């Protein structure tokens, strides 16, 4: 049986015409931490969404934002405005693959 990992590697692929670069960040929902080159920008979006209390989607629906650094659905809703996101559980930010020695698919 595999053990639970505290970190999630988020490969962020920019939406077409978004103007953003691809990036990889590491998120720990327990510690409410995001690390990586784009962490500052992502944390800015998280703060703005949390202050507003919701985000609006292109389909004109609202998604309530209360605790995006602990709730995967809330963080996903924020990031989905800018990126396609591929999450992979990892043991630590230094690890780029899981312990089963299979490479992370890109």
PDB file as gemmi writes it, atoms N, CA and C in Angstrom:
CRYST1    1.000    1.000    1.000  90.00  90.00  90.00 P 1                      
ATOM      1  N   UNK A   1       0.846  -1.182   0.000  1.00  0.00           N  
ATOM      2  CA  UNK A   1       0.000   0.000   0.000  1.00  0.00           C  
ATOM      3  C   UNK A   1       0.890   1.244   0.000  1.00  0.00           C  
ATOM      4  N   UNK A   2       0.572   2.183  -0.826  1.00  0.00           N  
ATOM      5  CA  UNK A   2       1.400   3.384  -0.906  1.00  0.00           C  
ATOM      6  C   UNK A   2       1.046   4.361   0.211  1.00  0.00           C  
ATOM      7  N   UNK A   3       2.035   5.146   0.598  1.00  0.00           N  
ATOM      8  CA  UNK A   3       1.814   6.128   1.652  1.00  0.00           C  
ATOM      9  C   UNK A   3       1.293   7.429   1.046  1.00  0.00           C  
ATOM     10  N   UNK A   4       0.627   8.191   1.872  1.00  0.00           N  
ATOM     11  CA  UNK A   4       0.095   9.482   1.420  1.00  0.00           C  
ATOM     12  C   UNK A   4       1.235  10.498   1.342  1.00  0.00           C  
ATOM     13  N   UNK A   5       1.161  11.346   0.344  1.00  0.00           N  
ATOM     14  CA  UNK A   5       2.155  12.398   0.184  1.00  0.00           C  
ATOM     15  C   UNK A   5       1.543  13.729   0.604  1.00  0.00           C  
ATOM     16  N   UNK A   6       2.372  14.612   1.167  1.00  0.00           N  
ATOM     17  CA  UNK A   6       1.898  15.918   1.606  1.00  0.00           C  
ATOM     18  C   UNK A   6       1.979  16.967   0.514  1.00  0.00           C  
ATOM     19  N   UNK A   7       2.804  16.742  -0.497  1.00  0.00           N  
ATOM     20  CA  UNK A   7       3.017  17.722  -1.549  1.00  0.00           C  
ATOM     21  C   UNK A   7       2.363  17.274  -2.841  1.00  0.00           C  
ATOM     22  N   UNK A   8       1.933  18.243  -3.623  1.00  0.00           N  
ATOM     23  CA  UNK A   8       1.373  17.975  -4.936  1.00  0.00           C  
ATOM     24  C   UNK A   8       2.119  18.833  -5.944  1.00  0.00           C  
ATOM     25  N   UNK A   9       2.696  18.171  -6.922  1.00  0.00           N  
ATOM     26  CA  UNK A   9       3.382  18.863  -8.011  1.00  0.00           C  
ATOM     27  C   UNK A   9       2.319  19.280  -9.017  1.00  0.00           C  
ATOM     28  N   UNK A  10       2.238  20.552  -9.328  1.00  0.00           N  
ATOM     29  CA  UNK A  10       1.253  21.075 -10.267  1.00  0.00           C  
ATOM     30  C   UNK A  10       1.972  21.552 -11.520  1.00  0.00           C  
ATOM     31  N   UNK A  11       1.812  20.795 -12.587  1.00  0.00           N  
ATOM     32  CA  UNK A  11       2.338  21.240 -13.866  1.00  0.00           C  
ATOM     33  C   UNK A  11       1.269  22.118 -14.497  1.00  0.00           C  
ATOM     34  N   UNK A  12       1.580  23.372 -14.730  1.00  0.00           N  
ATOM     35  CA  UNK A  12       0.617  24.355 -15.222  1.00  0.00           C  
ATOM     36  C   UNK A  12       0.915  24.678 -16.684  1.00  0.00           C  
ATOM     37  N   UNK A  13      -0.022  24.318 -17.540  1.00  0.00           N  
ATOM     38  CA  UNK A  13       0.114  24.547 -18.977  1.00  0.00           C  
ATOM     39  C   UNK A  13      -0.810  25.704 -19.342  1.00  0.00           C  
ATOM     40  N   UNK A  14      -0.267  26.797 -19.849  1.00  0.00           N  
ATOM     41  CA  UNK A  14      -1.093  27.983 -20.110  1.00  0.00           C  
ATOM     42  C   UNK A  14      -2.220  27.711 -21.106  1.00  0.00           C  
ATOM     43  N   UNK A  15      -3.364  28.326 -20.848  1.00  0.00           N  
ATOM     44  CA  UNK A  15      -4.460  28.272 -21.802  1.00  0.00           C  
ATOM     45  C   UNK A  15      -4.051  29.041 -23.059  1.00  0.00           C  
ATOM     46  N   UNK A  16      -4.602  28.681 -24.210  1.00  0.00           N  
ATOM     47  CA  UNK A  16      -4.252  29.405 -25.439  1.00  0.00           C  
ATOM     48  C   UNK A  16      -4.490  30.910 -25.291  1.00  0.00           C  
ATOM     49  N   UNK A  17      -3.575  31.687 -25.801  1.00  0.00           N  
ATOM     50  CA  UNK A  17      -3.661  33.155 -25.792  1.00  0.00           C  
ATOM     51  C   UNK A  17      -3.681  33.767 -24.392  1.00  0.00           C  
ATOM     52  N   UNK A  18      -3.229  33.018 -23.382  1.00  0.00           N  
ATOM     53  CA  UNK A  18      -3.233  33.568 -22.021  1.00  0.00           C  
ATOM     54  C   UNK A  18      -2.044  34.487 -21.777  1.00  0.00           C  
ATOM     55  N   UNK A  19      -0.964  34.275 -22.528  1.00  0.00           N  
ATOM     56  CA  UNK A  19       0.219  35.094 -22.332  1.00  0.00           C  
ATOM     57  C   UNK A  19       1.102  34.629 -21.194  1.00  0.00           C  
ATOM     58  N   UNK A  20       0.736  33.541 -20.521  1.00  0.00           N  
ATOM     59  CA  UNK A  20       1.544  33.027 -19.417  1.00  0.00           C  
ATOM     60  C   UNK A  20       2.485  31.948 -19.916  1.00  0.00           C  
ATOM     61  N   UNK A  21       3.575  31.765 -19.188  1.00  0.00           N  
ATOM     62  CA  UNK A  21       4.530  30.706 -19.499  1.00  0.00           C  
ATOM     63  C   UNK A  21       4.151  29.440 -18.747  1.00  0.00           C  
ATOM     64  N   UNK A  22       4.516  28.280 -19.283  1.00  0.00           N  
ATOM     65  CA  UNK A  22       4.322  27.038 -18.526  1.00  0.00           C  
ATOM     66  C   UNK A  22       5.134  27.113 -17.237  1.00  0.00           C  
ATOM     67  N   UNK A  23       4.644  26.444 -16.210  1.00  0.00           N  
ATOM     68  CA  UNK A  23       5.383  26.448 -14.944  1.00  0.00           C  
ATOM     69  C   UNK A  23       5.059  25.189 -14.152  1.00  0.00           C  
ATOM     70  N   UNK A  24       5.901  24.948 -13.177  1.00  0.00           N  
ATOM     71  CA  UNK A  24       5.674  23.862 -12.225  1.00  0.00           C  
ATOM     72  C   UNK A  24       5.785  24.462 -10.837  1.00  0.00           C  
ATOM     73  N   UNK A  25       4.761  24.215 -10.032  1.00  0.00           N  
ATOM     74  CA  UNK A  25       4.786  24.650  -8.638  1.00  0.00           C  
ATOM     75  C   UNK A  25       4.468  23.447  -7.759  1.00  0.00           C  
ATOM     76  N   UNK A  26       4.771  23.586  -6.493  1.00  0.00           N  
ATOM     77  CA  UNK A  26       4.516  22.528  -5.527  1.00  0.00           C  
ATOM     78  C   UNK A  26       3.604  23.084  -4.447  1.00  0.00           C  
ATOM     79  N   UNK A  27       2.542  22.347  -4.158  1.00  0.00           N  
ATOM     80  CA  UNK A  27       1.519  22.807  -3.211  1.00  0.00           C  
ATOM     81  C   UNK A  27       1.402  21.817  -2.065  1.00  0.00           C  
ATOM     82  N   UNK A  28       1.387  22.340  -0.855  1.00  0.00           N  
ATOM     83  CA  UNK A  28       1.159  21.531   0.339  1.00  0.00           C  
ATOM     84  C   UNK A  28      -0.093  22.076   1.018  1.00  0.00           C  
ATOM     85  N   UNK A  29      -1.240  21.404   0.851  1.00  0.00           N  
ATOM     86  CA  UNK A  29      -2.482  21.908   1.444  1.00  0.00           C  
ATOM     87  C   UNK A  29      -2.473  21.902   2.974  1.00  0.00           C  
ATOM     88  N   UNK A  30      -1.715  20.996   3.579  1.00  0.00           N  
ATOM     89  CA  UNK A  30      -1.645  20.943   5.043  1.00  0.00           C  
ATOM     90  C   UNK A  30      -0.946  22.183   5.588  1.00  0.00           C  
ATOM     91  N   UNK A  31       0.150  22.565   4.948  1.00  0.00           N  
ATOM     92  CA  UNK A  31       0.917  23.741   5.370  1.00  0.00           C  
ATOM     93  C   UNK A  31       0.447  25.024   4.695  1.00  0.00           C  
ATOM     94  N   UNK A  32      -0.489  24.894   3.749  1.00  0.00           N  
ATOM     95  CA  UNK A  32      -1.004  26.037   2.985  1.00  0.00           C  
ATOM     96  C   UNK A  32       0.135  26.788   2.302  1.00  0.00           C  
ATOM     97  N   UNK A  33       0.979  26.016   1.604  1.00  0.00           N  
ATOM     98  CA  UNK A  33       2.184  26.549   0.981  1.00  0.00           C  
ATOM     99  C   UNK A  33       2.196  26.244  -0.512  1.00  0.00           C  
ATOM    100  N   UNK A  34       2.660  27.206  -1.290  1.00  0.00           N  
ATOM    101  CA  UNK A  34       2.947  26.987  -2.706  1.00  0.00           C  
ATOM    102  C   UNK A  34       4.377  27.457  -2.954  1.00  0.00           C  
ATOM    103  N   UNK A  35       5.184  26.590  -3.566  1.00  0.00           N  
ATOM    104  CA  UNK A  35       6.582  26.901  -3.867  1.00  0.00           C  
ATOM    105  C   UNK A  35       6.823  26.769  -5.360  1.00  0.00           C  
ATOM    106  N   UNK A  36       7.746  27.552  -5.872  1.00  0.00           N  
ATOM    107  CA  UNK A  36       8.122  27.459  -7.281  1.00  0.00           C  
ATOM    108  C   UNK A  36       8.217  28.823  -7.915  1.00  0.00           C  
ATOM    109  N   UNK A  37       8.668  28.834  -9.171  1.00  0.00           N  
ATOM    110  CA  UNK A  37       8.900  30.092  -9.871  1.00  0.00           C  
ATOM    111  C   UNK A  37       7.656  30.956 -10.001  1.00  0.00           C  
ATOM    112  N   UNK A  38       6.503  30.340 -10.192  1.00  0.00           N  
ATOM    113  CA  UNK A  38       5.264  31.104 -10.373  1.00  0.00           C  
ATOM    114  C   UNK A  38       4.459  31.234  -9.081  1.00  0.00           C  
ATOM    115  N   UNK A  39       5.035  30.824  -7.966  1.00  0.00           N  
ATOM    116  CA  UNK A  39       4.297  30.836  -6.699  1.00  0.00           C  
ATOM    117  C   UNK A  39       3.788  32.232  -6.337  1.00  0.00           C  
ATOM    118  N   UNK A  40       4.603  33.248  -6.537  1.00  0.00           N  
ATOM    119  CA  UNK A  40       4.205  34.608  -6.178  1.00  0.00           C  
ATOM    120  C   UNK A  40       2.952  35.040  -6.945  1.00  0.00           C  
ATOM    121  N   UNK A  41       2.917  34.791  -8.247  1.00  0.00           N  
ATOM    122  CA  UNK A  41       1.757  35.156  -9.055  1.00  0.00           C  
ATOM    123  C   UNK A  41       0.522  34.353  -8.634  1.00  0.00           C  
ATOM    124  N   UNK A  42       0.696  33.058  -8.406  1.00  0.00           N  
ATOM    125  CA  UNK A  42      -0.430  32.213  -8.007  1.00  0.00           C  
ATOM    126  C   UNK A  42      -0.966  32.650  -6.652  1.00  0.00           C  
ATOM    127  N   UNK A  43      -0.072  32.945  -5.718  1.00  0.00           N  
ATOM    128  CA  UNK A  43      -0.523  33.411  -4.402  1.00  0.00           C  
ATOM    129  C   UNK A  43      -1.245  34.750  -4.508  1.00  0.00           C  
ATOM    130  N   UNK A  44      -0.858  35.590  -5.449  1.00  0.00           N  
ATOM    131  CA  UNK A  44      -1.564  36.849  -5.682  1.00  0.00           C  
ATOM    132  C   UNK A  44      -2.991  36.565  -6.142  1.00  0.00           C  
ATOM    133  N   UNK A  45      -3.156  35.643  -7.099  1.00  0.00           N  
ATOM    134  CA  UNK A  45      -4.499  35.275  -7.560  1.00  0.00           C  
ATOM    135  C   UNK A  45      -5.323  34.677  -6.423  1.00  0.00           C  
ATOM    136  N   UNK A  46      -4.679  33.867  -5.574  1.00  0.00           N  
ATOM    137  CA  UNK A  46      -5.365  33.260  -4.425  1.00  0.00           C  
ATOM    138  C   UNK A  46      -5.851  34.347  -3.472  1.00  0.00           C  
ATOM    139  N   UNK A  47      -4.988  35.303  -3.150  1.00  0.00           N  
ATOM    140  CA  UNK A  47      -5.378  36.404  -2.239  1.00  0.00           C  
ATOM    141  C   UNK A  47      -6.540  37.203  -2.818  1.00  0.00           C  
ATOM    142  N   UNK A  48      -6.451  37.540  -4.102  1.00  0.00           N  
ATOM    143  CA  UNK A  48      -7.511  38.325  -4.738  1.00  0.00           C  
ATOM    144  C   UNK A  48      -8.840  37.580  -4.726  1.00  0.00           C  
ATOM    145  N   UNK A  49      -8.811  36.297  -5.039  1.00  0.00           N  
ATOM    146  CA  UNK A  49     -10.047  35.503  -5.052  1.00  0.00           C  
ATOM    147  C   UNK A  49     -10.616  35.360  -3.644  1.00  0.00           C  
ATOM    148  N   UNK A  50      -9.744  35.173  -2.671  1.00  0.00           N  
ATOM    149  CA  UNK A  50     -10.197  35.023  -1.288  1.00  0.00           C  
ATOM    150  C   UNK A  50     -10.807  36.325  -0.777  1.00  0.00           C  
ATOM    151  N   UNK A  51     -10.185  37.458  -1.100  1.00  0.00           N  
ATOM    152  CA  UNK A  51     -10.735  38.758  -0.691  1.00  0.00           C  
ATOM    153  C   UNK A  51     -12.101  39.003  -1.319  1.00  0.00           C  
ATOM    154  N   UNK A  52     -12.235  38.631  -2.572  1.00  0.00           N  
ATOM    155  CA  UNK A  52     -13.506  38.807  -3.278  1.00  0.00           C  
ATOM    156  C   UNK A  52     -14.554  37.802  -2.783  1.00  0.00           C  
ATOM    157  N   UNK A  53     -14.087  36.601  -2.389  1.00  0.00           N  
ATOM    158  CA  UNK A  53     -14.984  35.576  -1.874  1.00  0.00           C  
ATOM    159  C   UNK A  53     -15.551  34.645  -2.936  1.00  0.00           C  
ATOM    160  N   UNK A  54     -15.232  34.920  -4.193  1.00  0.00           N  
ATOM    161  CA  UNK A  54     -15.698  34.065  -5.287  1.00  0.00           C  
ATOM    162  C   UNK A  54     -14.910  34.407  -6.542  1.00  0.00           C  
ATOM    163  N   UNK A  55     -15.023  33.530  -7.520  1.00  0.00           N  
ATOM    164  CA  UNK A  55     -14.533  33.843  -8.852  1.00  0.00           C  
ATOM    165  C   UNK A  55     -15.679  33.620  -9.816  1.00  0.00           C  
ATOM    166  N   UNK A  56     -15.648  34.324 -10.911  1.00  0.00           N  
ATOM    167  CA  UNK A  56     -16.629  34.137 -11.968  1.00  0.00           C  
ATOM    168  C   UNK A  56     -15.976  33.342 -13.086  1.00  0.00           C  
ATOM    169  N   UNK A  57     -16.693  32.369 -13.591  1.00  0.00           N  
ATOM    170  CA  UNK A  57     -16.164  31.543 -14.675  1.00  0.00           C  
ATOM    171  C   UNK A  57     -16.673  32.070 -16.006  1.00  0.00           C  
ATOM    172  N   UNK A  58     -16.068  31.635 -17.091  1.00  0.00           N  
ATOM    173  CA  UNK A  58     -16.523  32.091 -18.419  1.00  0.00           C  
ATOM    174  C   UNK A  58     -17.983  31.746 -18.712  1.00  0.00           C  
ATOM    175  N   UNK A  59     -18.519  30.760 -18.011  1.00  0.00           N  
ATOM    176  CA  UNK A  59     -19.924  30.385 -18.216  1.00  0.00           C  
ATOM    177  C   UNK A  59     -20.859  31.225 -17.346  1.00  0.00           C  
ATOM    178  N   UNK A  60     -20.312  32.291 -16.770  1.00  0.00           N  
ATOM    179  CA  UNK A  60     -21.063  33.235 -15.926  1.00  0.00           C  
ATOM    180  C   UNK A  60     -21.556  32.632 -14.622  1.00  0.00           C  
ATOM    181  N   UNK A  61     -20.949  31.543 -14.180  1.00  0.00           N  
ATOM    182  CA  UNK A  61     -21.282  31.000 -12.873  1.00  0.00           C  
ATOM    183  C   UNK A  61     -20.262  31.498 -11.854  1.00  0.00           C  
ATOM    184  N   UNK A  62     -20.647  31.478 -10.594  1.00  0.00           N  
ATOM    185  CA  UNK A  62     -19.759  31.903  -9.515  1.00  0.00           C  
ATOM    186  C   UNK A  62     -19.290  30.679  -8.748  1.00  0.00           C  
ATOM    187  N   UNK A  63     -18.038  30.716  -8.326  1.00  0.00           N  
ATOM    188  CA  UNK A  63     -17.467  29.644  -7.522  1.00  0.00           C  
ATOM    189  C   UNK A  63     -16.988  30.279  -6.225  1.00  0.00           C  
ATOM    190  N   UNK A  64     -17.554  29.845  -5.096  1.00  0.00           N  
ATOM    191  CA  UNK A  64     -17.192  30.416  -3.803  1.00  0.00           C  
ATOM    192  C   UNK A  64     -15.762  30.049  -3.437  1.00  0.00           C  
ATOM    193  N   UNK A  65     -15.017  31.049  -2.960  1.00  0.00           N  
ATOM    194  CA  UNK A  65     -13.627  30.863  -2.542  1.00  0.00           C  
ATOM    195  C   UNK A  65     -13.523  31.226  -1.067  1.00  0.00           C  
ATOM    196  N   UNK A  66     -13.199  30.223  -0.250  1.00  0.00           N  
ATOM    197  CA  UNK A  66     -13.093  30.427   1.192  1.00  0.00           C  
ATOM    198  C   UNK A  66     -11.675  30.110   1.684  1.00  0.00           C  
ATOM    199  N   UNK A  67     -11.162  28.953   1.262  1.00  0.00           N  
ATOM    200  CA  UNK A  67      -9.847  28.510   1.729  1.00  0.00           C  
ATOM    201  C   UNK A  67      -9.096  27.798   0.604  1.00  0.00           C  
ATOM    202  N   UNK A  68      -8.667  28.552  -0.404  1.00  0.00           N  
ATOM    203  CA  UNK A  68      -8.081  27.917  -1.585  1.00  0.00           C  
ATOM    204  C   UNK A  68      -6.744  27.207  -1.371  1.00  0.00           C  
ATOM    205  N   UNK A  69      -6.043  27.525  -0.304  1.00  0.00           N  
ATOM    206  CA  UNK A  69      -4.766  26.838  -0.075  1.00  0.00           C  
ATOM    207  C   UNK A  69      -4.942  25.512   0.657  1.00  0.00           C  
ATOM    208  N   UNK A  70      -6.178  25.210   1.097  1.00  0.00           N  
ATOM    209  CA  UNK A  70      -6.449  23.914   1.720  1.00  0.00           C  
ATOM    210  C   UNK A  70      -7.470  23.100   0.932  1.00  0.00           C  
ATOM    211  N   UNK A  71      -8.216  23.731   0.050  1.00  0.00           N  
ATOM    212  CA  UNK A  71      -9.278  23.062  -0.697  1.00  0.00           C  
ATOM    213  C   UNK A  71      -8.889  22.894  -2.168  1.00  0.00           C  
ATOM    214  N   UNK A  72      -8.662  21.661  -2.605  1.00  0.00           N  
ATOM    215  CA  UNK A  72      -8.246  21.430  -3.995  1.00  0.00           C  
ATOM    216  C   UNK A  72      -9.215  22.009  -5.032  1.00  0.00           C  
ATOM    217  N   UNK A  73     -10.494  21.917  -4.794  1.00  0.00           N  
ATOM    218  CA  UNK A  73     -11.452  22.421  -5.788  1.00  0.00           C  
ATOM    219  C   UNK A  73     -11.361  23.939  -5.931  1.00  0.00           C  
ATOM    220  N   UNK A  74     -11.110  24.633  -4.837  1.00  0.00           N  
ATOM    221  CA  UNK A  74     -11.000  26.092  -4.902  1.00  0.00           C  
ATOM    222  C   UNK A  74      -9.724  26.517  -5.623  1.00  0.00           C  
ATOM    223  N   UNK A  75      -8.600  25.888  -5.293  1.00  0.00           N  
ATOM    224  CA  UNK A  75      -7.351  26.223  -5.976  1.00  0.00           C  
ATOM    225  C   UNK A  75      -7.460  25.866  -7.457  1.00  0.00           C  
ATOM    226  N   UNK A  76      -8.077  24.736  -7.756  1.00  0.00           N  
ATOM    227  CA  UNK A  76      -8.258  24.332  -9.156  1.00  0.00           C  
ATOM    228  C   UNK A  76      -9.097  25.350  -9.917  1.00  0.00           C  
ATOM    229  N   UNK A  77     -10.149  25.863  -9.291  1.00  0.00           N  
ATOM    230  CA  UNK A  77     -11.005  26.858  -9.952  1.00  0.00           C  
ATOM    231  C   UNK A  77     -10.226  28.133 -10.262  1.00  0.00           C  
ATOM    232  N   UNK A  78      -9.365  28.539  -9.346  1.00  0.00           N  
ATOM    233  CA  UNK A  78      -8.547  29.745  -9.569  1.00  0.00           C  
ATOM    234  C   UNK A  78      -7.562  29.506 -10.709  1.00  0.00           C  
ATOM    235  N   UNK A  79      -6.837  28.400 -10.632  1.00  0.00           N  
ATOM    236  CA  UNK A  79      -5.817  28.116 -11.649  1.00  0.00           C  
ATOM    237  C   UNK A  79      -6.431  27.855 -13.023  1.00  0.00           C  
ATOM    238  N   UNK A  80      -7.633  27.306 -13.068  1.00  0.00           N  
ATOM    239  CA  UNK A  80      -8.284  26.980 -14.341  1.00  0.00           C  
ATOM    240  C   UNK A  80      -8.612  28.216 -15.173  1.00  0.00           C  
ATOM    241  N   UNK A  81      -8.551  29.395 -14.577  1.00  0.00           N  
ATOM    242  CA  UNK A  81      -8.763  30.622 -15.331  1.00  0.00           C  
ATOM    243  C   UNK A  81      -7.565  30.938 -16.233  1.00  0.00           C  
ATOM    244  N   UNK A  82      -6.403  30.327 -15.910  1.00  0.00           N  
ATOM    245  CA  UNK A  82      -5.166  30.655 -16.602  1.00  0.00           C  
ATOM    246  C   UNK A  82      -4.447  29.446 -17.203  1.00  0.00           C  
ATOM    247  N   UNK A  83      -4.652  28.269 -16.592  1.00  0.00           N  
ATOM    248  CA  UNK A  83      -3.875  27.084 -16.949  1.00  0.00           C  
ATOM    249  C   UNK A  83      -4.734  25.819 -17.010  1.00  0.00           C  
ATOM    250  N   UNK A  84      -4.222  24.851 -17.773  1.00  0.00           N  
ATOM    251  CA  UNK A  84      -4.595  23.463 -17.568  1.00  0.00           C  
ATOM    252  C   UNK A  84      -3.602  22.960 -16.537  1.00  0.00           C  
ATOM    253  N   UNK A  85      -4.066  22.202 -15.557  1.00  0.00           N  
ATOM    254  CA  UNK A  85      -3.187  21.782 -14.466  1.00  0.00           C  
ATOM    255  C   UNK A  85      -3.145  20.260 -14.386  1.00  0.00           C  
ATOM    256  N   UNK A  86      -1.921  19.737 -14.301  1.00  0.00           N  
ATOM    257  CA  UNK A  86      -1.716  18.303 -14.131  1.00  0.00           C  
ATOM    258  C   UNK A  86      -1.128  18.091 -12.732  1.00  0.00           C  
ATOM    259  N   UNK A  87      -1.929  17.565 -11.798  1.00  0.00           N  
ATOM    260  CA  UNK A  87      -1.429  17.348 -10.434  1.00  0.00           C  
ATOM    261  C   UNK A  87      -0.824  15.949 -10.275  1.00  0.00           C  
ATOM    262  N   UNK A  88       0.288  15.880  -9.544  1.00  0.00           N  
ATOM    263  CA  UNK A  88       0.927  14.606  -9.243  1.00  0.00           C  
ATOM    264  C   UNK A  88       1.395  14.655  -7.787  1.00  0.00           C  
ATOM    265  N   UNK A  89       0.915  13.744  -6.929  1.00  0.00           N  
ATOM    266  CA  UNK A  89       1.402  13.711  -5.548  1.00  0.00           C  
ATOM    267  C   UNK A  89       2.888  13.349  -5.519  1.00  0.00           C  
ATOM    268  N   UNK A  90       3.638  14.065  -4.706  1.00  0.00           N  
ATOM    269  CA  UNK A  90       5.064  13.782  -4.528  1.00  0.00           C  
ATOM    270  C   UNK A  90       5.407  13.865  -3.052  1.00  0.00           C  
ATOM    271  N   UNK A  91       6.522  13.261  -2.702  1.00  0.00           N  
ATOM    272  CA  UNK A  91       6.958  13.241  -1.313  1.00  0.00           C  
ATOM    273  C   UNK A  91       7.448  14.609  -0.837  1.00  0.00           C  
ATOM    274  N   UNK A  92       8.110  15.336  -1.760  1.00  0.00           N  
ATOM    275  CA  UNK A  92       8.659  16.646  -1.415  1.00  0.00           C  
ATOM    276  C   UNK A  92       8.816  17.460  -2.693  1.00  0.00           C  
ATOM    277  N   UNK A  93       9.008  18.782  -2.583  1.00  0.00           N  
ATOM    278  CA  UNK A  93       9.210  19.599  -3.780  1.00  0.00           C  
ATOM    279  C   UNK A  93      10.452  19.212  -4.584  1.00  0.00           C  
ATOM    280  N   UNK A  94      11.418  18.581  -3.952  1.00  0.00           N  
ATOM    281  CA  UNK A  94      12.633  18.180  -4.647  1.00  0.00           C  
ATOM    282  C   UNK A  94      12.407  16.937  -5.503  1.00  0.00           C  
ATOM    283  N   UNK A  95      11.332  16.213  -5.234  1.00  0.00           N  
ATOM    284  CA  UNK A  95      11.049  14.977  -5.956  1.00  0.00           C  
ATOM    285  C   UNK A  95      10.210  15.286  -7.193  1.00  0.00           C  
ATOM    286  N   UNK A  96      10.607  14.783  -8.342  1.00  0.00           N  
ATOM    287  CA  UNK A  96       9.830  15.037  -9.550  1.00  0.00           C  
ATOM    288  C   UNK A  96       9.072  13.810 -10.026  1.00  0.00           C  
ATOM    289  N   UNK A  97       9.252  12.677  -9.342  1.00  0.00           N  
ATOM    290  CA  UNK A  97       8.509  11.473  -9.670  1.00  0.00           C  
ATOM    291  C   UNK A  97       7.983  10.851  -8.383  1.00  0.00           C  
ATOM    292  N   UNK A  98       7.079   9.909  -8.533  1.00  0.00           N  
ATOM    293  CA  UNK A  98       6.567   9.185  -7.366  1.00  0.00           C  
ATOM    294  C   UNK A  98       7.544   8.098  -6.993  1.00  0.00           C  
ATOM    295  N   UNK A  99       7.345   7.473  -5.855  1.00  0.00           N  
ATOM    296  CA  UNK A  99       8.273   6.443  -5.374  1.00  0.00           C  
ATOM    297  C   UNK A  99       8.231   5.147  -6.164  1.00  0.00           C  
ATOM    298  N   UNK A 100       7.271   4.984  -7.044  1.00  0.00           N  
ATOM    299  CA  UNK A 100       7.214   3.736  -7.805  1.00  0.00           C  
ATOM    300  C   UNK A 100       8.160   3.745  -9.006  1.00  0.00           C  
ATOM    301  N   UNK A 101       9.033   4.750  -9.081  1.00  0.00           N  
ATOM    302  CA  UNK A 101      10.065   4.871 -10.099  1.00  0.00           C  
ATOM    303  C   UNK A 101       9.521   5.028 -11.519  1.00  0.00           C  
ATOM    304  N   UNK A 102       8.273   5.345 -11.642  1.00  0.00           N  
ATOM    305  CA  UNK A 102       7.711   5.639 -12.963  1.00  0.00           C  
ATOM    306  C   UNK A 102       7.825   7.143 -13.174  1.00  0.00           C  
ATOM    307  N   UNK A 103       8.324   7.578 -14.323  1.00  0.00           N  
ATOM    308  CA  UNK A 103       8.468   9.015 -14.546  1.00  0.00           C  
ATOM    309  C   UNK A 103       7.110   9.708 -14.633  1.00  0.00           C  
ATOM    310  N   UNK A 104       7.107  10.953 -14.253  1.00  0.00           N  
ATOM    311  CA  UNK A 104       5.914  11.768 -14.376  1.00  0.00           C  
ATOM    312  C   UNK A 104       5.679  12.020 -15.854  1.00  0.00           C  
ATOM    313  N   UNK A 105       4.460  11.816 -16.318  1.00  0.00           N  
ATOM    314  CA  UNK A 105       4.151  12.048 -17.724  1.00  0.00           C  
ATOM    315  C   UNK A 105       3.949  13.519 -17.976  1.00  0.00           C  
ATOM    316  N   UNK A 106       4.467  14.015 -19.078  1.00  0.00           N  
ATOM    317  CA  UNK A 106       4.336  15.419 -19.440  1.00  0.00           C  
ATOM    318  C   UNK A 106       3.556  15.550 -20.710  1.00  0.00           C  
TER     319      UNK A 106                                                      
END                                                                             
